[in-house]
Amino acid sequence: MSAARSQPRAAFLVRDLLAKHLERERARLGRIVLANGCFDLLHVGHVRYLEDAKARGDTLIVALNTDESVRAAKGPGRPLLPLLERVEIVAALRCVDFVTVFPEPTLERTLQVLRPDVHAKGSDYTAESVPERATDLALGIEIAICGDPKEHSSSALAARIGREREA
């Protein structure tokens, strides 16, 4: 007997289609929060960040870096999980409503296209150090620092797994 794969709870839409959907449904969707990241090797820090981001509004969109942009930021061995698997995992989280992807090194273009009410960043940032701060301010997007202190990372987890495999 084979186990049937359940459908993700969140909808995956390419950025431009998601923008059109948001235009049509904005009143129904309420306060829209946008979070982003690689989400390579999902860990408790990711879950806490996304749950806190969702608490800042009604609808949570998570924008994932493409495989190419992850490699550019983190090096040739990353991501450990390919984009489509990362999309499926993040979409399965209860707090996530939509998942999209972006190829750029920063979220500026995605903020311009989607125009969320809130831009959620992890606790490794301050409101002043968010790379897209100028774009947020120009568009009237609130910056929210979310999650617990940055004590977890996919890079540290991958390194720990590598050390344990060598032992």
N, C-alpha and C positions, 0 to 999 in steps of 0.2 A: 504494500500500500504506500503510495507516495504522498508526501505532505504537500498540500497546496500552498503556494506562496500568497501571503495576504497582500492586498494593495496598500501602498503607503497612504497614510492619512492626509498628508499635505499634497497639494497639487504642484507639479513641476511645470513651469512655463519659461520659454526663452524670454529674455529681458524685454524685448519690444512687444511681444504678445502680452506679457504681464502688465506692462504700462497701459496698454489698451484696456485690459480687464479692469485695472484700477480706476481708469477714467470713468468707465461705465458704472462701476460698483462702489465708488468711494463712499457715498452716503451710507450704504449698507455695511461696509467694512469697518467703519468707525476710525479710531485713531490707529494709524499704520506705523509700525516700528520696523526698521530695517537693520538687521545684524549681518555681519559677514565674517568670512574666514576660510581657511583651508579645510578644517575638520577632517584631518588625516589622523587616524587612530583616535576615535571619539573617546573622551575621558570625562570624569566627573566635573572638571573645570568647564568644559564645553556645555554640559547639561545645566550647570548653575548659571552660566552666562546667558544661555538662551531662555531659561525659565524666568530670570530677572528681566530680560529684555521684553518678553511677552507680558509681564506684569506692568510694563510702562504703557501699554495700549491694548487694543482689541484684536488686531491682526498682526502676526509676525511673519515677515519675509526674511528668509536667509539666503544671502548671495554667496555662492561658493566660488573660490578661485579655480580657474581651469588648471588642468595638469601642467600646462606650459608655464603659467604664471606661478604655480607652486614651485616648480623646478628653478625658475629664475630667482625666486626669493629664498629658497631653502637648500638648493643644491641638487646635484644630479641623481641622488638616491631617492628623491622625493617626487611626488607623493608615494606613500607605500600602498595606498588604495587608489584605484583609478576613479576618475570623476563620476562615472555612472554609479559606482558602488557608494561613493560618498553622498551623492544625491539621494539614493534610496535609503541610506541609513539616517540622514538628517530628516528626510521627509517622514520617516516613521516615528519621529519624536512627537509626543502629544502636544507640545507647546507650539509647534511649527505649523503655519497655515499654507505658506507658499515657499518654494525653493526655485531659485534661478541661478545662473552662472554669469561670471564676468571674466574677460581675458586681460583687462588692464592691470597695472601694478597697484593702482589705488581705486577707490570706490567712487571717485568724482563723477564719472560718466553715468554710473548706475544711479547715483543720487539725483543727477539732473533729469534722467529719464523717468525714474519711478516717483520722485518727489514725496518721500515719506514724511510723516509728521515728526518722527523721532529717528535719530541715527544712534544705534546702540554700539558701543565699543567696550572691549574688555578692560579689566582693572589694571592692565599694564599700560594704559593711557590715562591722561588727565584731559579735561575738557580743552585745555590749551595745547596739548601735544597731539591731538587727533590730526592725522595727515590731511584730511579733507575739511578741516575746520573752516577755512575761508569759503568753501562751497556751501557748507551747512549754513553759515551766517548769511551768505548772499541769498540763499533760497528760503530762509526762515525756518530751517530744520533744527529742532532741539537736539542737543547732544546729551546722551545719557551714558554714564559709565556704569557698567553692569557686571554682575558676578562677584565672586569672592576674590580675595587676594590671589595674585598670579603665582600659585604654588604647584601648578600642574602644566605640563606641556607635552605635545605629541613628540617633540624632539627628545625630551628627557625620557619619555616612555620608550621610544624606539631605541635609545642608547641603553636603557636598562635591559630591554629584551635582548639586545645584542650581547651585552655582558653576561647575561644568564645563559645564553646559548653557548658561549665560549667556555663557561665553567664546567 
